[in-house]
């Protein structure tokens, strides 16, 4: 007997972006390792890859995320 039930159906209004199929899903249809979300709307899920690119760029340029001190920091 399994201790935990596998959640196959999401709550109404939960939107995900599946990385494997490159499509928006309402509720988690694919495994968690293959999706971004949940998002509050379909439109936000449709822009998941753009949001990820923007966040990655912000983090890459944020000096707080680098081990080496920024020039001028002593």
ABEGO torsion letter per residue (X at the ends): XBABBBBABBBBGBBBBBAAAGBBBBEBABBAAABBOBBABAAAAAAAAAAAAAAAAAAAABAAABABBBBGBX
